[in-house]
Amino acid sequence: MKQNVRQEDQQHDQLELIGMPEPLYPCTPTRLATWQDCPRRYRFTYLIKPQPGRGGAWAHTSIGAAVHSALADWWGTPVSQRTPERAEGLVRKRWLSDGFADREQSAAAGRRAVEWVRRYLFDSAQDPMAVPAGVEKTVTATTERLSLSGRVDRIDQRGGELVVVDYKTGRRAPDETDAFASLALAVYAVGTARTYRRPCVQVELHHLPSGTRAVARYDREGLENRLAEANSLGDAAATGDRAHAEGRDVFPPKPSPGCSYCDFRRHCPEGKAASEDKVPWVSQLPGTEQA
């Protein structure tokens, strides 16, 4: 008798599950971008356990990480202690030497980074004494299919609205087209608005080497279109996840010259054939733009 009752309870539970909405797919803009750029790299990055061995560190990655960390430290420094010397010290404290050819090359890059940060804070339109609404803040947003989250470098308060700020340290200065092309920035704007419950429709790329800013300002329709794009990519990534769990390979590579910088290049014959070997400090060589 008890066994029959348990079976009836299980059947009832199963019937209750029928018709329930499918759980939201949790993801970040980086995960979606990885799927869009190269499904094989997506599989290596997110699905294979243990993960295949990655390549070594890149000098441009070390530069970017150090500058981002130093600026985050700066906004957390009491206003009374914010001096040019303090800014320089924060960069030196956060400096990483991974990926450089030697100590001299690392030191030269470090001096450039110190100058970038000093100029950005004290010789530009940036107010070094500002108190941002958020620094390295994780924001979230949901759509009908996705649960999105991502970490924003900085969130400024300007008048009655918030502005998403993303730092760039590459050789090439981004422009307005780059700002509008970034799905991540659009998602961050939506996530910031929903997390803080305040308007956020403007995103900016602050390029420290040149001191320039690339601005994209969205209207409601524009942000809705970017969320629809995120939904489409999320559906494709979720389908790929299920295929991997079932043992099916639906992760073709997208070989290009950019494969030179892929962390998993040595595991991808197509990527190796489409690209050339790069030294980790290539961003420090004359005439290169990667950083």
N, C-alpha and C positions, 0 to 999 in steps of 0.2 A: 504493500500500500504506500509506504513512504517513498519507494523508488518511483512509483507512478506519479506521485505529487511532485517529486524533483523534476521528472521529465516534463510535466505540464508547466512547471515554473520556467524551465529552460526554453520551452517553446514559446511561452508568453514573452520572455525577454527578447527572443529573436524576432518575434512579430513587432515588438515595440521599436526595434532598430530599423525595421523596414520603413523606408520613406524619410529617414532622418537625413538632414543635409550633410554633405561631405565636409569633413574638417577642412579648415583653411590651411593652405600650404605655407609653412613658415620659410621665409627666405630673406635675403638681403639683396640690395642692388648689385653688389659685387658678384653674388652667385648667379643672378640673372645675366649679367654682362658676360660672365665666363661661359655660360651656356651659349649665348649668342655668338661669342667670338670663336669658340671651338669646342664642340661637344666632347671630343676626346680629352682635352685638357680639363673640362668639367668633371669627367669620370675620374681622371687621375686625382683631382683636387678634393672631390667631395664623396666619392662613392667607394673607391677601392680601399680596403683595409687588410693589412697595413698599407699605408700610402707608399707608392714607389718613391725611390730616393730622388730628392730634388737636386738641382744644380747648386753651385756655390753662390755666395753673396755677390751682389752687384754694388759698385761704388755709388751709382746714382740712387739706389735704394737707401744706402746708409746716409747719404746727404739729406734726402727727403725726410727720413725718420728723425734725424737729429734736429732739423729745423722745425718740424711739426712739434716735437716734444719741447723744444726750447720756447716756442711761442705759447704753448699750453702752460708752461711754467710761468711765463711772463704775466699772463692774465690772472694767474693765481697769486702773484706777488702783491703785497700791500702797496697802494698807490704811493705812499711816502718813500718807498724803497726802489721805485722804478727810475733808474738812471741808465744812461748809455753803457756805463761800465757793468751794470747788473745784466743788461741784455747780452753783452759780449760774453760774460761769464757763464750765462745759461747755455749758450751755444757750445762753449768749450766743455762744459760739464756733460752735455748730452752727446758729444761727438762720438761717432763710430768709425773705426778704421777698416772695417771689413770691405773687401772688394777692391782695394787700391793696390797699385803696383808696389809701392814701398812707402816708408814713413814720410819721405819728402813730398810725395804726391798727395798723401792724406793731409799733411800740414798745409799745403797750398790750397787745397779745397776747403779746409777748415777756415782759413783766413777769408776766403771769398764768402763763405756762408755767414761768418760773423759780420762782414760788411753788408751783406744783403739784409740781415735782420736789423742792424743798426739803422740803415737807410729807410727800411720799411716803417720802422717805429718812429723815427725822429725827423726824417727828411721827406715825408710824403703826406698825403691827406689823412693818413691814419692817426687817430688820437691815441698816443701811448698811455694815457691815463684813463681811457674808457673802461667801463665795467660791462663786459658782454652779458647778454641774457643767458648764454650757455657756452661752455668750452668742453670739447670732446664729449658732447652730449649725445646719448642714444635716444633717437626719436622713433616713433612707431606709427603705423597706419594700417588699416585693413581695407580690403576691397571685397567684392563678392566671392573672390577665389583665394586671395592671398592675405597672409599676415606678414607685413613688411616691417623691417627694422634696419637701422643703420646709424653709424656714429658720425656726427657733424663736427668739423674742425672748430667752427665758431658760429655762434648765432648772435647777431647784432640787433639792438633795439634802435630803430630810427623812426621818430615820430610815433605814430600809432600802429606800426607794423614791425614785423621781424624780418631779418635778412639772413640768408644762409651764406656763409663765407667758407670757401675751400682754398687751401694754399697749394701753390704749384712751384716746383723748383727746377723744372726741366729747362733745356736751352731755348726751346721755342716758346715764345709768348703766346698763350691762347687768346682767341678773339671771341666776339659775340657768337659766332657760329659754333665754336667749341662749347660755350656755355649752354646754348640751346640744345646741342647734340647730347649732352650728358643726361642720361636717364636717371642716374643716381641723384643728381642735383634736384631734378624735378620731384623725385620721391622724397628727398629730404625736405623740400619746401612743404609738401603735403603733410609729412610726418611732423614737422615743426609746428605747423598750424594746428594740427589735431592734438599734439602733446601739450602745447602751451595754451591752446584755445584762444589763439590770437591770429590775425591775418599774417600770411607769409606767402608772397608771390614773386619775390625777387631773389635771385641767386647770383653769386659773384665768384669768379676765379681770380685770386690775387697771386700774381706772378712775381715772386720776390727778386729774381735776378734782374728783371727789367723795371720793376716798380709799377707795372701796368695792372689794370683791372678789366676783366671781361665780364659784362653784365648781361643777364637775361631776365626779363620781366614777363611773367606769364599772366594771361587772363584765365578765367575759369575754364573755358573750353580747352585751352592749351594744356592745362594740368589734367583735365579729364582724359584727353587724348594720350598723355604719357602714362596715366594709370591703366588705360586700356592696353597700351603696349606692354606694360609690366604684366598684366593679366595673361596676355598671349604667351609671353616668354615663360611665365610661371607654369602655365598649362603644359608647355612643351617640356620644361625641366622635370615636372612631376611625372609626366609620362615616361621620360627617360629613367627616373628613379625606379619606377615600377618595373620597367624592362630589365634594369640591372638586377633587381631583386629576383626576377624570374630567370636570370641567366642569359638574357638576350643582349646582343651587342648592337646598340643603335647609336653609337657614338663615333661617327666619322670625323676624321681630322679636317681642318681647314688650313692647309699648308700655305704659307706666304713667307716673304722675307722677314716678317716680324717674328717668325718662329725662332730666330736667333736668340731672342730674349726669354723664351719659354723655359720655366723651371724643369719641365719634363721632356725637353728636347731629345735627350739621349734615349728615351723610351719610345720615340716616335720616328720610324724610318721616313715617313712622308715629310715630316717637319724638318728632319735633317737634310733631306734632298732639296728642299725648297729654300734653305737658308744657309748662311755661312757661320762658322765659329766666330764668336766675339770674345775678346778678353774682358774680364769683369770691370775693368776701368775704362771701357770704351768711351764713356761719357766725358772723360777727362782729356780725350785726344782732340787736337784741332780738327775742325770741319765736321764733327759729329753733332747730332742733335738729340740723341737719346739721353734722357736723364730723369 
